[in-house]
């Protein structure tokens, strides 16, 4: 469970918009979130000990994250849980 300080910059941006436009908090929050772009996911084809797979890289909370996605032909040599895959790459990536 997150704490109150987790979205400090988001709240500051929303409050600045409220002061500028006179909108309510919910309206300003919706407009700020609407203006943000979704993070891009890059997909790279790789071979993991001869097994074809895809490496998905993306940004989570300002940090680079990677997940190995197995192919339909060889679904077992990779971790099933993305959390486990992230944890094995960087112990500080998952809290």
Secondary structure, DSSP 4 states (H G I P E B T S, - for coil): ---TTTTHHHHHHHHHHHHHH---HHHHHHHHHHHSPPPP-EEEEEEETTEEEEEEEEEETTEEEEEEEE-SS--SSS-SSHHHHHHHH-TTT--
